[in-house]
């Protein structure tokens, strides 16, 4: 591996890392690692406009941070560039950026990495995860974090013992994650922002194979915007994520 830019690290390395020991049975296609997606959208599925997020909901930002801190996050270059410069890299978690232009990402091999494919991003994320817990302590994949909606700062996820990788955008990366057979996306945390906005980037559509569970019912943010949070889960071999109108 070349410190900050990773090329062509993919399925072979992934198989070696996630392969179960002889006689061991694991969920999620044989891995003790959970891969999830997380995003905020309008009721019509808008997630972005002109390269930025068309709202500011502090409670959702805190929920995003609590959910992803301590875990590798995978994103496309345009998602990376959509964050204000002062928030790049996202602190407290490895930032893995998929790009065909590695010179456009300030990869340093300690907080930020640039890779040339989703395959390489997952293989790298697995290397950056903490060691797997003992078999007797591991939480089932898909239930690795418990939702706590009673926090005074808004809903949060209480970390469990299973290891997690978060895919944070954009739509093309989420679709690729859902279709990635070696370690598919099986969970999505979706915040719905009650605003009628026009945008040029839309959230992926989750089909009927995804089961919804309410994390937090409608509430009003400090900015006066109503929002709610839902969790969607699916089995490793079911469910699809399809493109929405206007997704490039």
C-alpha positions as CSV (number, residue, x, y, z in Angstrom):
1,X,0.0,0.0,0.0
2,X,1.3,3.4,-0.9
3,X,0.6,5.4,2.3
4,X,-2.0,7.8,1.2
5,X,-3.2,6.6,-2.3
6,X,-4.4,3.0,-2.7
7,X,-4.8,1.5,-6.1
8,X,-6.2,-1.9,-7.0
9,X,-6.5,-3.3,-3.5
10,X,-9.6,-5.3,-3.8
11,X,-11.4,-8.6,-3.7
12,X,-8.4,-10.9,-2.9
13,X,-7.4,-8.8,0.1
14,X,-11.0,-8.5,1.2
15,X,-11.6,-12.2,1.1
16,X,-8.5,-12.8,3.2
17,X,-9.7,-10.3,5.8
18,X,-13.3,-11.3,6.2
19,X,-13.0,-15.0,5.6
20,X,-14.4,-16.9,8.7
21,X,-12.2,-19.4,10.5
22,X,-12.8,-23.1,9.8
23,X,-16.1,-24.1,11.4
24,X,-17.1,-20.6,12.2
25,X,-20.5,-19.3,11.1
26,X,-21.2,-15.6,10.6
27,X,-24.1,-13.5,9.3
28,X,-23.9,-11.0,6.5
29,X,-22.3,-13.2,4.0
30,X,-19.7,-14.6,6.4
31,X,-18.4,-11.4,8.0
32,X,-18.6,-9.8,11.4
33,X,-18.5,-6.4,9.8
34,X,-21.7,-4.3,9.2
35,X,-21.8,-1.9,6.2
36,X,-24.4,0.9,6.5
37,X,-25.5,4.0,4.6
38,X,-26.5,7.3,6.2
39,X,-28.0,10.4,4.6
40,X,-30.6,13.1,5.1
41,X,-33.3,13.9,2.5
42,X,-36.4,16.0,1.8
43,X,-39.7,14.1,1.6
44,X,-39.2,14.2,-2.2
45,X,-35.8,12.6,-1.9
46,X,-33.6,15.7,-2.5
47,X,-30.2,15.4,-0.7
48,X,-28.2,18.2,-2.4
49,X,-28.3,21.3,-4.6
50,X,-25.4,22.9,-6.4
51,X,-22.9,20.8,-4.5
52,X,-24.2,21.6,-1.0
53,X,-26.8,20.5,1.5
54,X,-30.0,22.8,1.2
55,X,-30.7,22.9,4.9
56,X,-29.0,23.2,8.3
57,X,-30.3,20.9,11.0
58,X,-27.9,20.7,13.9
59,X,-29.6,17.7,15.5
60,X,-29.1,15.7,12.4
61,X,-25.5,16.7,12.2
62,X,-25.0,15.5,15.7
63,X,-26.8,12.2,14.9
64,X,-24.5,11.7,11.9
65,X,-21.4,12.4,14.0
66,X,-22.5,10.0,16.8
67,X,-23.3,7.3,14.3
68,X,-20.0,7.4,12.4
69,X,-17.3,8.6,14.8
70,X,-14.8,5.8,15.4
71,X,-15.7,4.0,12.1
72,X,-14.3,4.3,8.6
73,X,-16.4,6.4,6.3
74,X,-16.4,5.9,2.5
75,X,-17.4,8.6,0.1
76,X,-17.1,9.8,-3.5
77,X,-15.0,12.8,-4.3
78,X,-18.0,15.1,-4.9
79,X,-19.3,14.2,-1.4
80,X,-15.9,15.1,0.0
81,X,-15.9,18.4,-1.8
82,X,-19.4,19.2,-0.6
83,X,-18.2,19.5,3.0
84,X,-17.1,23.0,4.1
85,X,-13.3,23.1,4.1
86,X,-13.1,23.6,7.8
87,X,-14.9,20.2,8.3
88,X,-12.5,18.3,6.0
89,X,-11.5,15.7,7.0
90,X,-14.4,14.6,9.2
91,X,-12.7,14.2,12.6
92,X,-12.5,11.1,14.7
93,X,-12.9,8.6,11.8
94,X,-10.8,7.5,8.8
95,X,-12.0,9.3,5.6
96,X,-11.8,7.2,2.5
97,X,-12.4,9.0,-0.8
98,X,-13.1,7.2,-4.0
99,X,-11.7,9.2,-7.0
100,X,-10.1,8.8,-10.4
101,X,-8.2,12.0,-9.6
102,X,-6.2,11.2,-6.4
103,X,-4.3,14.5,-6.7
104,X,-7.5,16.3,-6.0
105,X,-7.7,14.8,-2.5
106,X,-5.2,15.8,0.3
107,X,-4.6,12.2,1.3
108,X,-2.1,11.8,4.1
109,X,-2.4,8.2,5.1
110,X,-3.4,9.1,8.7
111,X,-6.8,10.7,8.4
112,X,-7.5,10.7,4.6
113,X,-7.0,8.1,2.0
114,X,-7.7,8.2,-1.8
115,X,-8.7,5.0,-3.6
116,X,-9.6,4.3,-7.2
117,X,-12.6,1.9,-6.6
118,X,-15.3,0.9,-4.1
119,X,-13.6,-2.5,-4.0
120,X,-10.4,-0.9,-2.8
121,X,-12.3,1.4,-0.4
122,X,-13.8,-1.6,1.4
123,X,-10.6,-3.5,1.6
124,X,-8.9,-0.5,3.1
125,X,-11.7,0.2,5.6
126,X,-11.4,-3.3,6.8
127,X,-7.7,-2.8,7.5
128,X,-8.5,0.4,9.4
129,X,-11.1,-1.2,11.7
130,X,-10.2,-2.2,15.2
131,X,-9.6,-5.9,15.9
132,X,-12.6,-8.1,15.9
133,X,-14.1,-8.8,19.4
134,X,-14.1,-12.3,20.7
135,X,-16.7,-14.6,19.3
136,X,-18.6,-14.7,22.6
137,X,-18.8,-10.9,22.7
138,X,-19.6,-10.0,19.2
139,X,-23.0,-8.4,18.6
140,X,-25.1,-9.8,15.6
141,X,-24.5,-7.8,12.5
142,X,-27.3,-5.4,11.9
143,X,-27.9,-5.0,15.6
144,X,-24.4,-3.7,16.4
145,X,-25.7,-0.3,17.8
146,X,-28.7,0.4,19.9
147,X,-30.8,3.5,19.2
148,X,-31.3,5.9,22.0
149,X,-33.9,8.5,21.2
150,X,-34.0,10.0,24.7
151,X,-30.9,12.1,24.6
152,X,-31.3,15.8,25.3
153,X,-29.3,16.5,22.2
154,X,-31.5,14.3,20.0
155,X,-31.4,10.7,19.0
156,X,-28.1,8.8,19.0
157,X,-26.8,5.3,18.5
158,X,-25.1,3.6,21.4
159,X,-22.1,1.7,20.1
160,X,-22.2,-2.0,20.3
161,X,-19.4,-4.5,19.8
162,X,-19.7,-5.3,16.1
163,X,-17.5,-3.4,13.6
164,X,-19.1,-1.0,11.2
165,X,-18.2,0.8,8.0
166,X,-20.3,3.8,6.9
167,X,-21.0,4.8,3.3
168,X,-21.9,8.5,3.3
169,X,-22.4,9.3,-0.4
170,X,-23.1,10.0,-3.0
171,X,-25.9,8.1,-4.6
172,X,-23.7,6.2,-7.0
173,X,-21.5,5.0,-4.1
174,X,-24.6,3.9,-2.1
175,X,-25.9,1.9,-5.1
176,X,-22.5,0.2,-5.6
177,X,-22.4,-0.6,-1.9
178,X,-25.8,-2.2,-2.0
179,X,-24.8,-4.4,-4.9
180,X,-21.3,-5.3,-3.6
181,X,-21.7,-9.1,-3.1
182,X,-18.6,-9.7,-0.8
183,X,-19.9,-7.3,1.9
184,X,-23.2,-5.7,0.9
185,X,-24.8,-2.7,2.5
186,X,-27.5,-4.0,4.8
187,X,-28.5,-1.0,6.8
188,X,-29.5,2.7,6.1
189,X,-30.1,5.5,8.6
190,X,-32.3,8.1,6.8
191,X,-33.2,11.5,8.2
192,X,-36.2,13.1,6.5
193,X,-36.2,16.9,6.6
194,X,-39.7,18.5,6.2
195,X,-38.8,21.1,3.6
196,X,-40.0,21.6,0.0
197,X,-36.6,22.1,-1.7
198,X,-35.4,21.9,-5.3
199,X,-32.2,20.1,-5.8
200,X,-30.0,18.3,-8.4
201,X,-29.0,15.3,-6.3
202,X,-31.5,12.7,-5.0
203,X,-31.3,9.9,-2.4
204,X,-31.4,6.3,-3.6
205,X,-34.7,4.5,-3.6
206,X,-35.0,1.6,-1.1
207,X,-37.3,-1.1,-2.4
208,X,-39.8,-3.1,-0.4
209,X,-37.2,-5.6,0.8
210,X,-35.9,-3.0,3.2
211,X,-37.7,-3.1,6.6
212,X,-38.2,0.3,8.2
213,X,-38.0,1.0,12.0
214,X,-38.6,4.4,13.5
215,X,-35.6,5.8,15.3
216,X,-37.1,9.2,16.2
217,X,-40.6,10.5,15.4
218,X,-41.1,14.0,14.0
219,X,-39.5,16.7,16.1
220,X,-38.7,20.4,15.6
221,X,-35.0,21.3,15.4
222,X,-33.5,24.4,17.0
223,X,-33.7,26.0,13.6
224,X,-37.4,25.5,13.4
225,X,-37.3,22.7,10.8
226,X,-39.2,19.5,11.4
227,X,-37.3,16.2,10.9
228,X,-37.6,12.4,11.7
229,X,-35.1,9.6,11.6
230,X,-35.7,6.0,10.4
231,X,-33.5,2.9,10.2
232,X,-33.9,0.5,7.2
233,X,-32.4,-3.0,7.2
234,X,-32.3,-5.9,4.9
235,X,-30.8,-9.4,4.6
236,X,-27.4,-9.7,2.9
237,X,-28.9,-11.2,-0.3
238,X,-32.2,-9.2,-0.6
239,X,-33.3,-5.7,-1.4
240,X,-32.0,-3.2,-4.0
241,X,-31.0,0.4,-4.1
242,X,-32.0,2.1,-7.4
243,X,-31.2,5.5,-8.8
244,X,-33.7,8.3,-8.3
245,X,-34.7,11.0,-10.8
246,X,-32.0,13.4,-11.5
247,X,-29.1,11.4,-10.1
248,X,-26.0,11.8,-12.2
